[in-house]
Amino acid sequence: MPIAITRAPTPTLVHCELTWIAREPIAFELALAQHQAYCAELERLGCRMVALPPDDRFPDSCFVEDTAVVLDEIAVLTHPGAESRRGEVDLIGPVLAGFRPLARVEPPATLDGGDVVRLGRVLYVGLSRRTNRAGCDALAAIGAPLGYEVVPVPFDGCLHLKSACTPVDAETVLLNAAWVDPARFSSYRVLRVAEGEPWAGDVLPVGGAVLMNAACPRTMARVASHGHRVRPMEISEFAKAEGGLTCLSLIVEAP
Ligand code: CIR
């Protein structure tokens, strides 16, 4: 049974970091309801939930994905690229210590968990506004003795590599070719997001289903047509904060 670690959004979410999109009003009560529905869906799909309390000091702290990279053997605490988010790591460390030995990316290296796409023993690391080359190298140094290969991936147009592409299953990657070059994933089956749904590439496969952004119906149909059980999730308020489905949880697979 996978463990899903989540943190409830704080009302200060309205002051979130934004990089590629303009600020729009976030309806906090709706964000809260959407987060509750997300957690309920993860639980329905068989996850054991670890629900952490909101923390007003960190507007983006519901996006727990960015604070760590959880591998089978260890959890790597990140050093997030945005200064406002660095304190979130100290909050998540003690929680992850209950499940994995910890390693840590140290400054000047920066790494956001949202930039790490794992496919088997390969970690594709997006070189972004948040993750620098040193962050990529730090993860490679931690991962190599455990048998992980790190592949740097340049991309452009969105916040994190996972905003542009995520695995749908072990052999299939869903991606937005305007943001990341599909040739980077030529050894996998590549599905593309539908026209007009640029943010559809961030999906969360868990418990035999694939959680997808309900605002992207045509990409959902495309993924479903490949035999996947798709679960649409309303995440409009998190999308306004430049977040997607993977960002809202850290999934710890059973060893
Ligand atoms: C940020 O800019 O850091 C947040 N507003 C959004 C983080 C989304 N996280 C993710 O894509 N992994």
Boltz pocket constraint, residues with backbone or C-beta under 6 A from the ligand:
constraints:
  - pocket:
      binder: B
      contacts: [[A, 16], [A, 17], [A, 18], [A, 19], [A, 60], [A, 63], [A, 65], [A, 66], [A, 82], [A, 85], [A, 113], [A, 114], [A, 115], [A, 159], [A, 160], [A, 162], [A, 163], [A, 241], [A, 242], [A, 243], [A, 244], [A, 246], [A, 247]]
      max_distance: 6.0
